[in-house]
Amino acid sequence: MEHQLDQYVRWNALLELLTERGRIGVEEAAERLGVSKATIRRDFDQLARQRMITRTRGGAHASGISSDLPLRYKTARQVEEKRRIGAVAAALVEPGMTVGLNGGTTTTEVARALAARPDLTGDHDRGRLTVVTNALTIANELLNRSNIQVVITGGVVRPRSLELVGPLGEGAVLAETTLDMALLGVDAIDVMLGAAAHNEGEAAVNSLMAARARMVVIIADRSKLCSSAFARICPTERVATLVTDAGADHSAIQAFIDAGVEVVTA
Protein backbone atom coordinates (compact mmCIF):
# COMPACT_ATOMS: atom_id res chain seq x y z
CA MET A 1 0.00 0.00 0.00
CA GLU A 2 1.36 3.41 -0.99
CA HIS A 3 2.26 5.90 1.64
CA GLN A 4 -0.10 8.80 1.11
CA LEU A 5 2.51 11.51 1.03
CA ASP A 6 1.47 15.08 0.52
CA GLN A 7 2.30 16.27 -2.99
CA TYR A 8 4.68 18.98 -1.84
CA VAL A 9 6.43 16.58 0.50
CA ARG A 10 6.99 14.21 -2.44
CA TRP A 11 8.26 17.06 -4.58
CA ASN A 12 10.61 18.13 -1.81
CA ALA A 13 11.98 14.60 -1.56
CA LEU A 14 12.40 14.29 -5.34
CA LEU A 15 14.17 17.62 -5.62
CA GLU A 16 16.50 16.71 -2.80
CA LEU A 17 17.32 13.37 -4.43
CA LEU A 18 18.07 15.13 -7.70
CA THR A 19 20.15 17.76 -5.94
CA GLU A 20 22.28 15.07 -4.31
CA ARG A 21 22.52 12.63 -7.21
CA GLY A 22 22.02 14.62 -10.38
CA ARG A 23 19.59 12.15 -11.92
CA ILE A 24 17.19 9.40 -10.87
CA GLY A 25 14.93 6.91 -12.60
CA VAL A 26 11.19 6.52 -12.13
CA GLU A 27 11.45 3.04 -10.68
CA GLU A 28 14.09 3.96 -8.10
CA ALA A 29 12.26 7.15 -7.11
CA ALA A 30 9.02 5.22 -6.63
CA GLU A 31 10.79 2.70 -4.44
CA ARG A 32 12.54 5.39 -2.38
CA LEU A 33 9.32 7.33 -1.74
CA GLY A 34 7.03 4.34 -1.38
CA VAL A 35 4.60 5.42 -4.12
CA SER A 36 3.61 4.09 -7.52
CA LYS A 37 5.60 4.69 -10.68
CA ALA A 38 2.57 6.44 -12.15
CA THR A 39 2.64 8.93 -9.27
CA ILE A 40 6.33 9.60 -9.81
CA ARG A 41 5.80 10.12 -13.55
CA ARG A 42 3.09 12.69 -12.82
CA ASP A 43 5.33 14.42 -10.29
CA PHE A 44 8.24 14.52 -12.73
CA ASP A 45 5.98 15.94 -15.45
CA GLN A 46 4.66 18.67 -13.16
CA LEU A 47 8.12 19.63 -11.92
CA ALA A 48 9.41 19.70 -15.49
CA ARG A 49 6.58 22.05 -16.51
CA GLN A 50 7.77 24.40 -13.77
CA ARG A 51 11.31 24.13 -15.19
CA MET A 52 12.59 22.80 -11.92
CA ILE A 53 13.90 19.57 -13.44
CA THR A 54 14.57 18.16 -16.89
CA ARG A 55 12.52 15.14 -17.86
CA THR A 56 14.34 12.23 -19.47
CA ARG A 57 13.19 8.91 -20.79
CA GLY A 58 12.61 6.77 -17.73
CA GLY A 59 13.45 9.47 -15.19
CA ALA A 60 14.67 13.02 -14.66
CA HIS A 61 17.82 14.96 -13.98
CA ALA A 62 18.62 18.16 -12.10
CA SER A 63 18.14 21.39 -13.96
CA GLY A 64 20.15 23.94 -12.00
CA ILE A 65 18.09 23.37 -8.86
CA SER A 66 20.80 22.35 -6.46
CA SER A 67 21.81 25.84 -5.39
CA ASP A 68 18.55 27.74 -5.76
CA LEU A 69 15.48 25.73 -4.88
CA PRO A 70 12.28 27.74 -4.43
CA LEU A 71 11.84 28.31 -0.71
CA ARG A 72 8.49 26.53 -0.58
CA TYR A 73 10.10 23.37 -1.98
CA LYS A 74 13.15 23.28 0.27
CA THR A 75 12.94 20.42 2.67
CA ALA A 76 13.59 21.05 6.29
CA ARG A 77 17.14 19.80 6.40
CA GLN A 78 18.45 19.63 9.94
CA VAL A 79 15.14 20.94 11.31
CA GLU A 80 16.01 20.69 14.98
CA GLU A 81 19.46 22.19 14.44
CA LYS A 82 17.96 25.17 12.64
CA ARG A 83 15.44 25.71 15.42
CA ARG A 84 18.20 25.69 18.00
CA ILE A 85 20.31 28.02 15.87
CA GLY A 86 17.33 30.34 15.52
CA ALA A 87 16.76 30.43 19.27
CA VAL A 88 20.43 31.11 20.02
CA ALA A 89 20.67 33.84 17.38
CA ALA A 90 17.47 35.48 18.62
CA ALA A 91 18.88 35.51 22.14
CA LEU A 92 21.62 37.89 20.94
CA VAL A 93 18.99 40.54 20.24
CA GLU A 94 18.24 43.06 22.98
CA PRO A 95 15.09 45.16 23.44
CA GLY A 96 15.18 48.45 21.58
CA MET A 97 17.54 47.23 18.88
CA THR A 98 17.14 47.78 15.15
CA VAL A 99 17.96 44.46 13.51
CA GLY A 100 18.40 43.50 9.87
CA LEU A 101 17.15 40.03 8.96
CA ASN A 102 17.29 38.47 5.52
CA GLY A 103 15.34 35.49 4.20
CA GLY A 104 15.93 31.77 4.48
CA THR A 105 14.84 28.69 6.38
CA THR A 106 17.18 29.32 9.30
CA THR A 107 16.45 33.04 9.60
CA THR A 108 12.75 32.16 9.61
CA GLU A 109 13.46 30.24 12.82
CA VAL A 110 15.16 33.37 14.17
CA ALA A 111 12.03 35.40 13.40
CA ARG A 112 9.82 32.83 15.13
CA ALA A 113 12.04 32.90 18.19
CA LEU A 114 11.95 36.71 18.26
CA ALA A 115 8.16 36.69 17.97
CA ALA A 116 7.94 34.38 20.98
CA ARG A 117 10.03 36.60 23.26
CA PRO A 118 7.87 38.47 25.80
CA ASP A 119 10.65 40.88 26.74
CA LEU A 120 10.67 42.73 23.44
CA THR A 121 7.59 44.79 24.25
CA GLY A 122 8.04 48.51 24.61
CA ASP A 123 6.70 51.87 23.51
CA HIS A 124 7.51 53.53 20.20
CA ASP A 125 10.56 55.33 21.58
CA ARG A 126 12.31 52.84 23.80
CA GLY A 127 12.33 49.10 24.25
CA ARG A 128 10.60 48.24 21.02
CA LEU A 129 12.39 45.96 18.61
CA THR A 130 12.56 47.06 14.98
CA VAL A 131 13.24 44.46 12.30
CA VAL A 132 14.32 45.60 8.85
CA THR A 133 13.91 42.81 6.31
CA ASN A 134 13.88 42.23 2.58
CA ALA A 135 12.07 38.90 2.97
CA LEU A 136 8.30 38.60 2.73
CA THR A 137 8.44 35.36 4.70
CA ILE A 138 10.17 37.09 7.62
CA ALA A 139 7.71 39.97 7.57
CA ASN A 140 4.83 37.50 7.60
CA GLU A 141 6.22 35.80 10.70
CA LEU A 142 6.43 39.10 12.59
CA LEU A 143 3.52 41.20 11.36
CA ASN A 144 1.06 39.86 13.94
CA ARG A 145 3.38 40.87 16.78
CA SER A 146 2.31 44.39 17.75
CA ASN A 147 5.39 44.79 19.91
CA ILE A 148 7.76 44.40 16.94
CA GLN A 149 8.01 47.14 14.33
CA VAL A 150 8.59 45.65 10.89
CA VAL A 151 10.23 47.66 8.09
CA ILE A 152 10.20 46.06 4.65
CA THR A 153 12.72 47.18 2.06
CA GLY A 154 11.61 47.95 -1.45
CA GLY A 155 12.63 46.05 -4.54
CA VAL A 156 11.47 43.30 -6.86
CA VAL A 157 10.37 39.96 -5.42
CA ARG A 158 12.42 36.92 -6.34
CA PRO A 159 9.82 34.13 -6.66
CA ARG A 160 12.27 31.46 -5.58
CA SER A 161 13.23 33.00 -2.24
CA LEU A 162 10.47 35.61 -1.73
CA GLU A 163 13.17 38.19 -1.06
CA LEU A 164 13.13 41.76 -2.39
CA VAL A 165 16.18 42.65 -4.46
CA GLY A 166 17.37 45.40 -6.76
CA PRO A 167 18.23 49.11 -6.55
CA LEU A 168 14.79 50.15 -5.25
CA GLY A 169 15.36 48.28 -2.01
CA GLU A 170 19.03 49.16 -1.75
CA GLY A 171 18.48 52.89 -2.13
CA ALA A 172 15.09 53.57 -0.61
CA VAL A 173 15.50 52.03 2.83
CA LEU A 174 18.78 50.31 3.53
CA ALA A 175 21.05 53.12 2.38
CA GLU A 176 19.39 55.41 4.94
CA THR A 177 19.18 52.90 7.78
CA THR A 178 21.50 52.24 10.70
CA LEU A 179 21.29 48.73 12.16
CA ASP A 180 22.48 47.65 15.56
CA MET A 181 22.83 44.11 14.26
CA ALA A 182 22.51 42.28 10.95
CA LEU A 183 21.44 38.66 11.36
CA LEU A 184 22.22 37.11 8.01
CA GLY A 185 21.55 33.63 6.74
CA VAL A 186 24.01 32.66 4.00
CA ASP A 187 24.47 29.96 1.40
CA ALA A 188 28.14 29.58 2.27
CA ILE A 189 30.82 30.90 4.57
CA ASP A 190 34.54 30.27 4.35
CA VAL A 191 37.34 31.73 6.44
CA MET A 192 39.27 32.90 3.38
CA LEU A 193 36.37 33.75 1.07
CA GLY A 194 33.89 35.22 3.55
CA ALA A 195 30.10 34.92 3.54
CA ALA A 196 28.33 34.45 0.22
CA ALA A 197 25.04 33.77 -1.54
CA HIS A 198 24.23 31.98 -4.76
CA ASN A 199 22.21 34.88 -6.15
CA GLU A 200 23.96 38.19 -6.79
CA GLY A 201 20.81 40.25 -6.15
CA GLU A 202 20.32 38.77 -2.70
CA ALA A 203 24.03 39.12 -1.97
CA ALA A 204 23.92 42.84 -2.84
CA VAL A 205 21.08 43.52 -0.39
CA ASN A 206 22.70 41.39 2.30
CA SER A 207 26.01 43.16 1.75
CA LEU A 208 24.34 46.51 2.29
CA MET A 209 22.71 45.22 5.48
CA ALA A 210 26.15 44.15 6.70
CA ALA A 211 27.64 47.54 5.80
CA ARG A 212 24.89 49.40 7.67
CA ALA A 213 25.21 47.27 10.83
CA ARG A 214 27.34 47.84 13.90
CA MET A 215 27.56 44.07 14.35
CA VAL A 216 27.25 41.28 11.77
CA VAL A 217 26.05 37.86 12.90
CA ILE A 218 26.16 35.05 10.35
CA ILE A 219 23.65 32.24 10.83
CA ALA A 220 24.67 29.02 9.13
CA ASP A 221 24.19 25.33 9.83
CA ARG A 222 27.16 23.02 9.41
CA SER A 223 26.42 22.32 5.74
CA LYS A 224 27.27 25.95 4.89
CA LEU A 225 30.67 26.05 6.60
CA CYS A 226 33.91 25.99 4.61
CA SER A 227 32.01 26.21 1.34
CA SER A 228 31.69 28.86 -1.35
CA ALA A 229 28.97 30.52 -3.40
CA PHE A 230 28.88 32.84 -6.38
CA ALA A 231 28.41 36.29 -4.83
CA ARG A 232 30.18 37.55 -1.72
CA ILE A 233 28.22 39.27 1.04
CA CYS A 234 31.08 40.34 3.27
CA PRO A 235 34.62 39.30 4.21
CA THR A 236 35.21 37.20 7.31
CA GLU A 237 36.80 40.10 9.18
CA ARG A 238 33.45 41.90 9.04
CA VAL A 239 31.76 39.01 10.88
CA ALA A 240 31.60 39.39 14.67
CA THR A 241 29.73 36.18 15.46
CA LEU A 242 28.95 32.93 13.70
CA VAL A 243 26.00 30.91 14.99
CA THR A 244 26.03 27.29 13.85
CA ASP A 245 24.97 23.88 15.12
CA ALA A 246 26.86 21.70 17.56
CA GLY A 247 27.42 19.10 14.86
CA ALA A 248 29.75 21.39 12.93
CA ASP A 249 33.27 20.13 12.29
CA HIS A 250 35.58 21.15 15.12
CA SER A 251 38.42 22.09 12.78
CA ALA A 252 36.06 24.37 10.83
CA ILE A 253 34.92 26.05 14.03
CA GLN A 254 38.52 26.51 15.18
CA ALA A 255 39.45 28.10 11.87
CA PHE A 256 36.83 30.79 12.39
CA ILE A 257 37.89 31.31 16.00
CA ASP A 258 41.50 31.71 14.85
CA ALA A 259 40.27 34.32 12.38
CA GLY A 260 38.79 36.37 15.22
CA VAL A 261 35.15 35.31 14.84
CA GLU A 262 33.18 34.41 17.94
CA VAL A 263 31.51 31.05 17.29
CA VAL A 264 28.34 30.13 19.14
CA THR A 265 27.00 26.60 18.74
CA ALA A 266 23.42 25.54 19.30
C-alpha positions as CSV (number, residue, x, y, z in Angstrom):
1,M,0.0,0.0,0.0
2,E,1.4,3.4,-1.0
3,H,2.3,5.9,1.6
4,Q,-0.1,8.8,1.1
5,L,2.5,11.5,1.0
6,D,1.5,15.1,0.5
7,Q,2.3,16.3,-3.0
8,Y,4.7,19.0,-1.8
9,V,6.4,16.6,0.5
10,R,7.0,14.2,-2.4
11,W,8.3,17.1,-4.6
12,N,10.6,18.1,-1.8
13,A,12.0,14.6,-1.6
14,L,12.4,14.3,-5.3
15,L,14.2,17.6,-5.6
16,E,16.5,16.7,-2.8
17,L,17.3,13.4,-4.4
18,L,18.1,15.1,-7.7
19,T,20.1,17.8,-5.9
20,E,22.3,15.1,-4.3
21,R,22.5,12.6,-7.2
22,G,22.0,14.6,-10.4
23,R,19.6,12.1,-11.9
24,I,17.2,9.4,-10.9
25,G,14.9,6.9,-12.6
26,V,11.2,6.5,-12.1
27,E,11.5,3.0,-10.7
28,E,14.1,4.0,-8.1
29,A,12.3,7.1,-7.1
30,A,9.0,5.2,-6.6
31,E,10.8,2.7,-4.4
32,R,12.5,5.4,-2.4
33,L,9.3,7.3,-1.7
34,G,7.0,4.3,-1.4
35,V,4.6,5.4,-4.1
36,S,3.6,4.1,-7.5
37,K,5.6,4.7,-10.7
38,A,2.6,6.4,-12.2
39,T,2.6,8.9,-9.3
40,I,6.3,9.6,-9.8
41,R,5.8,10.1,-13.5
42,R,3.1,12.7,-12.8
43,D,5.3,14.4,-10.3
44,F,8.2,14.5,-12.7
45,D,6.0,15.9,-15.4
46,Q,4.7,18.7,-13.2
47,L,8.1,19.6,-11.9
48,A,9.4,19.7,-15.5
49,R,6.6,22.1,-16.5
50,Q,7.8,24.4,-13.8
51,R,11.3,24.1,-15.2
52,M,12.6,22.8,-11.9
53,I,13.9,19.6,-13.4
54,T,14.6,18.2,-16.9
55,R,12.5,15.1,-17.9
56,T,14.3,12.2,-19.5
57,R,13.2,8.9,-20.8
58,G,12.6,6.8,-17.7
59,G,13.4,9.5,-15.2
60,A,14.7,13.0,-14.7
61,H,17.8,15.0,-14.0
62,A,18.6,18.2,-12.1
63,S,18.1,21.4,-14.0
64,G,20.1,23.9,-12.0
65,I,18.1,23.4,-8.9
66,S,20.8,22.3,-6.5
67,S,21.8,25.8,-5.4
68,D,18.5,27.7,-5.8
69,L,15.5,25.7,-4.9
70,P,12.3,27.7,-4.4
71,L,11.8,28.3,-0.7
72,R,8.5,26.5,-0.6
73,Y,10.1,23.4,-2.0
74,K,13.1,23.3,0.3
75,T,12.9,20.4,2.7
76,A,13.6,21.0,6.3
77,R,17.1,19.8,6.4
78,Q,18.5,19.6,9.9
79,V,15.1,20.9,11.3
80,E,16.0,20.7,15.0
81,E,19.5,22.2,14.4
82,K,18.0,25.2,12.6
83,R,15.4,25.7,15.4
84,R,18.2,25.7,18.0
85,I,20.3,28.0,15.9
86,G,17.3,30.3,15.5
87,A,16.8,30.4,19.3
88,V,20.4,31.1,20.0
89,A,20.7,33.8,17.4
90,A,17.5,35.5,18.6
91,A,18.9,35.5,22.1
92,L,21.6,37.9,20.9
93,V,19.0,40.5,20.2
94,E,18.2,43.1,23.0
95,P,15.1,45.2,23.4
96,G,15.2,48.5,21.6
97,M,17.5,47.2,18.9
98,T,17.1,47.8,15.2
99,V,18.0,44.5,13.5
100,G,18.4,43.5,9.9
101,L,17.1,40.0,9.0
102,N,17.3,38.5,5.5
103,G,15.3,35.5,4.2
104,G,15.9,31.8,4.5
105,T,14.8,28.7,6.4
106,T,17.2,29.3,9.3
107,T,16.5,33.0,9.6
108,T,12.8,32.2,9.6
109,E,13.5,30.2,12.8
110,V,15.2,33.4,14.2
111,A,12.0,35.4,13.4
112,R,9.8,32.8,15.1
113,A,12.0,32.9,18.2
114,L,11.9,36.7,18.3
115,A,8.2,36.7,18.0
116,A,7.9,34.4,21.0
117,R,10.0,36.6,23.3
118,P,7.9,38.5,25.8
119,D,10.7,40.9,26.7
120,L,10.7,42.7,23.4
121,T,7.6,44.8,24.2
122,G,8.0,48.5,24.6
123,D,6.7,51.9,23.5
124,H,7.5,53.5,20.2
125,D,10.6,55.3,21.6
126,R,12.3,52.8,23.8
127,G,12.3,49.1,24.2
128,R,10.6,48.2,21.0
129,L,12.4,46.0,18.6
130,T,12.6,47.1,15.0
131,V,13.2,44.5,12.3
132,V,14.3,45.6,8.8
133,T,13.9,42.8,6.3
134,N,13.9,42.2,2.6
135,A,12.1,38.9,3.0
136,L,8.3,38.6,2.7
137,T,8.4,35.4,4.7
138,I,10.2,37.1,7.6
139,A,7.7,40.0,7.6
140,N,4.8,37.5,7.6
141,E,6.2,35.8,10.7
142,L,6.4,39.1,12.6
143,L,3.5,41.2,11.4
144,N,1.1,39.9,13.9
145,R,3.4,40.9,16.8
146,S,2.3,44.4,17.7
147,N,5.4,44.8,19.9
148,I,7.8,44.4,16.9
149,Q,8.0,47.1,14.3
150,V,8.6,45.7,10.9
151,V,10.2,47.7,8.1
152,I,10.2,46.1,4.6
153,T,12.7,47.2,2.1
154,G,11.6,47.9,-1.5
155,G,12.6,46.0,-4.5
156,V,11.5,43.3,-6.9
157,V,10.4,40.0,-5.4
158,R,12.4,36.9,-6.3
159,P,9.8,34.1,-6.7
160,R,12.3,31.5,-5.6
161,S,13.2,33.0,-2.2
162,L,10.5,35.6,-1.7
163,E,13.2,38.2,-1.1
164,L,13.1,41.8,-2.4
165,V,16.2,42.6,-4.5
166,G,17.4,45.4,-6.8
167,P,18.2,49.1,-6.5
168,L,14.8,50.1,-5.3
169,G,15.4,48.3,-2.0
170,E,19.0,49.2,-1.7
171,G,18.5,52.9,-2.1
172,A,15.1,53.6,-0.6
173,V,15.5,52.0,2.8
174,L,18.8,50.3,3.5
175,A,21.1,53.1,2.4
176,E,19.4,55.4,4.9
177,T,19.2,52.9,7.8
178,T,21.5,52.2,10.7
179,L,21.3,48.7,12.2
180,D,22.5,47.6,15.6
181,M,22.8,44.1,14.3
182,A,22.5,42.3,11.0
183,L,21.4,38.7,11.4
184,L,22.2,37.1,8.0
185,G,21.5,33.6,6.7
186,V,24.0,32.7,4.0
187,D,24.5,30.0,1.4
188,A,28.1,29.6,2.3
189,I,30.8,30.9,4.6
190,D,34.5,30.3,4.4
191,V,37.3,31.7,6.4
192,M,39.3,32.9,3.4
193,L,36.4,33.8,1.1
194,G,33.9,35.2,3.5
195,A,30.1,34.9,3.5
196,A,28.3,34.5,0.2
197,A,25.0,33.8,-1.5
198,H,24.2,32.0,-4.8
199,N,22.2,34.9,-6.1
200,E,24.0,38.2,-6.8
201,G,20.8,40.2,-6.1
202,E,20.3,38.8,-2.7
203,A,24.0,39.1,-2.0
204,A,23.9,42.8,-2.8
205,V,21.1,43.5,-0.4
206,N,22.7,41.4,2.3
207,S,26.0,43.2,1.7
208,L,24.3,46.5,2.3
209,M,22.7,45.2,5.5
210,A,26.2,44.1,6.7
211,A,27.6,47.5,5.8
212,R,24.9,49.4,7.7
213,A,25.2,47.3,10.8
214,R,27.3,47.8,13.9
215,M,27.6,44.1,14.3
216,V,27.3,41.3,11.8
217,V,26.0,37.9,12.9
218,I,26.2,35.1,10.3
219,I,23.7,32.2,10.8
220,A,24.7,29.0,9.1
221,D,24.2,25.3,9.8
222,R,27.2,23.0,9.4
223,S,26.4,22.3,5.7
224,K,27.3,25.9,4.9
225,L,30.7,26.1,6.6
226,C,33.9,26.0,4.6
227,S,32.0,26.2,1.3
228,S,31.7,28.9,-1.4
229,A,29.0,30.5,-3.4
230,F,28.9,32.8,-6.4
231,A,28.4,36.3,-4.8
232,R,30.2,37.5,-1.7
233,I,28.2,39.3,1.0
234,C,31.1,40.3,3.3
235,P,34.6,39.3,4.2
236,T,35.2,37.2,7.3
237,E,36.8,40.1,9.2
238,R,33.5,41.9,9.0
239,V,31.8,39.0,10.9
240,A,31.6,39.4,14.7
241,T,29.7,36.2,15.5
242,L,29.0,32.9,13.7
243,V,26.0,30.9,15.0
244,T,26.0,27.3,13.9
245,D,25.0,23.9,15.1
246,A,26.9,21.7,17.6
247,G,27.4,19.1,14.9
248,A,29.8,21.4,12.9
249,D,33.3,20.1,12.3
250,H,35.6,21.2,15.1
251,S,38.4,22.1,12.8
252,A,36.1,24.4,10.8
253,I,34.9,26.1,14.0
254,Q,38.5,26.5,15.2
255,A,39.5,28.1,11.9
256,F,36.8,30.8,12.4
257,I,37.9,31.3,16.0
258,D,41.5,31.7,14.9
259,A,40.3,34.3,12.4
260,G,38.8,36.4,15.2
261,V,35.2,35.3,14.8
262,E,33.2,34.4,17.9
263,V,31.5,31.0,17.3
264,V,28.3,30.1,19.1
265,T,27.0,26.6,18.7
266,A,23.4,25.5,19.3
